[in-house]
Amino acid sequence: MGDRYYELENCKYNDYDGKESTKATETEIKKCEEEKKTMLIQSRKVTFKQDVLSGAIRGIVFFVVLLIHYPKFMRFTKKD
């Protein structure tokens, strides 16, 4: 759960859902923790997909630039 673990910890305090008036019961705390776990897992999946997509785009751009510039570089550095 990494850097957003604090969201899960907030369920144990009185103001876990923005209400400061009453103490949270055990069932409310468990429900809050389950919701936060689900949200954090979904957030991880989205982050992973973004990382994979970003890496793929960078790899494609690098490959295209390499294909365009490598032959020019080889002609430039070729000794007669």
C-alpha positions in Angstrom: 0.0 0.0 0.0 3.1 2.0 0.0 3.0 5.8 0.4 -0.7 6.0 0.8 -0.9 3.7 3.9 -2.0 6.7 6.0 -5.4 6.5 4.4 -5.8 3.1 5.9 -4.6 4.3 9.3 -7.1 7.2 9.2 -10.0 4.7 9.6 -9.0 4.1 13.2 -9.5 7.7 14.2 -12.7 9.6 15.0 -12.7 11.6 11.8 -12.2 8.8 9.4 -15.1 9.9 7.3 -15.1 13.6 8.1 -17.3 13.3 11.2 -15.7 14.4 14.5 -18.7 14.0 16.8 -18.7 10.3 17.7 -16.2 7.5 18.1 -16.2 5.0 15.3 -17.4 1.5 16.0 -15.5 -1.6 15.1 -17.8 -2.4 12.2 -17.4 1.1 10.8 -13.7 0.8 11.1 -13.6 -2.6 9.4 -15.9 -1.3 6.6 -13.7 1.8 6.1 -10.5 -0.4 6.0 -12.1 -2.7 3.4 -13.1 0.2 1.2 -9.7 1.8 1.5 -7.9 -1.5 0.7 -10.1 -1.9 -2.4 -9.4 1.7 -3.4 -5.6 1.3 -2.8 -5.5 -1.9 -4.9 -7.3 -0.2 -7.7 -4.9 2.7 -7.4 -1.9 0.4 -7.7 -3.3 -1.2 -10.8 -3.8 2.2 -12.4 -0.3 3.2 -11.5 1.2 0.0 -12.9 -0.7 0.5 -16.2 0.5 4.1 -16.4 4.1 3.0 -15.8 3.9 0.2 -18.5 2.3 2.6 -21.0 4.8 5.3 -20.3 7.7 2.9 -20.7 6.3 1.5 -24.0 5.9 5.0 -25.4 9.4 6.0 -24.4 10.7 2.7 -25.9 8.9 3.3 -29.2 10.2 6.9 -29.4 13.7 5.8 -28.6 13.5 3.0 -31.3 12.2 5.5 -34.0 14.9 8.0 -33.2 17.5 5.3 -33.3 16.3 4.1 -36.7 16.4 7.6 -38.1 19.7 8.8 -36.7 21.9 5.7 -36.6 22.4 5.4 -40.3 23.3 9.1 -40.5 25.7 8.7 -37.6 27.4 5.7 -39.3 27.8 7.6 -42.6 29.2 10.6 -40.7 31.8 8.6 -38.8 32.7 6.2 -41.6 36.4 6.5 -42.5 37.4 6.4 -46.2 
